[in-house]
Each structure stands twice: as C-alpha cells, then as structure tokens.
C-alpha cells in the first residue's frame, strides 16, 4: 500500500536495491530529525539517494514524509473505525 501511495500521490518510483533502507521510512524519520537519516553524512559521501530517489532537497523529503504520515494516519483511522463498526 505504501509503494502505491508513493507512486500515485508523490510521483516517487523506488528501484529496490536489496538493502534495508527505503525512501518511505527515511522520509518519515526526516520529518522528526534529518540527523536520523544521517543526511549531512550522506551528502558528504555522495550517497544521498535511496533506491534511486534523492533525499535532497531536504525540505522536499520532509514534505513527503509529512504526506506519508498523514496517509498512514488516515488508513489507520479507517481501519479502526471499520473494526469498531464490525464489533457492534
């Protein structure tokens, strides 16, 4: 579900590199702390991309992270409401 949201809403198409890292989670982390994704170190090392998606500019990654968080919250709320309704 997350990949479909990335592609349709954000226009992001990750090319999975087989590592544990992905843009989706890194963008969520960046909302709270850019140091959490080691962005300055990645930039210095020339490795500021994940699965073919750049983490720069940082503002764009943070903006995408906020959109991802809102998407996840909406899906969670809908699932909880559905579960409550089914239990009645």
C-alpha positions in Angstrom: 0.0 0.0 0.0 2.8 2.4 0.8 4.5 1.9 -2.6 1.3 2.7 -4.4 0.9 5.9 -2.4 4.5 6.9 -3.1 3.9 6.4 -6.8 0.4 7.8 -7.3 0.5 10.7 -4.8 4.2 11.7 -4.6 5.4 10.5 -8.1 8.2 8.5 -6.5 9.3 5.3 -8.1 11.8 3.4 -6.0 14.1 0.9 -7.6 14.7 -1.5 -4.7 18.4 -2.1 -4.2 18.0 -5.0 -1.8 19.1 -3.1 1.3 17.1 -2.5 4.4 16.9 1.2 3.6 14.0 2.8 1.7 12.8 6.3 0.9 9.4 5.8 2.5 10.8 5.2 6.0 13.6 7.6 5.7 11.2 10.4 4.7 9.2 9.6 7.9 12.3 9.8 10.0 13.4 13.1 8.3 10.2 14.8 9.5 11.5 14.5 13.1 15.2 14.7 12.6 17.4 14.9 9.5 20.3 13.6 11.5 18.2 10.5 12.0 18.8 9.6 8.3 22.4 10.9 8.5 21.7 13.4 5.7 24.8 15.6 6.2 27.0 12.5 6.2 25.2 11.0 3.1 25.6 14.3 1.2 29.3 14.4 2.1 29.8 10.8 1.0 27.8 11.4 -2.2 25.2 8.8 -1.1 22.1 11.0 -0.6 19.9 8.7 -2.6 17.9 5.6 -1.6 16.7 3.2 -4.2 17.3 5.8 -6.9 15.4 8.5 -5.0 17.2 11.6 -3.8 16.9 12.7 -0.2 17.7 16.3 -1.3 16.5 18.8 -1.2 15.8 18.0 2.5 12.7 20.2 2.5 11.1 18.0 -0.2 11.9 14.8 1.7 10.4 16.3 4.9 7.3 17.4 3.0 6.9 13.9 1.5 7.4 12.4 5.0 4.5 14.5 6.3 2.3 13.4 3.4 3.3 9.8 4.1 2.5 10.2 7.8 -0.9 11.7 7.0 -1.7 8.8 4.6 -0.8 6.2 7.2 -2.8 8.0 9.9 -5.9 8.1 7.6 -5.6 4.4 6.7 -5.2 3.5 10.4 -8.2 5.6 11.5 -10.3 4.0 8.7 -9.2 0.5 9.8 -10.0 1.3 13.5 -13.5 2.7 12.6 -14.2 -0.4 10.4 -13.2 -2.7 13.2 -15.3 -0.9 15.8 -18.3 -0.9 13.4 -17.9 -4.7 12.8 -17.8 -5.4 16.6 -21.2 -3.8 17.2 
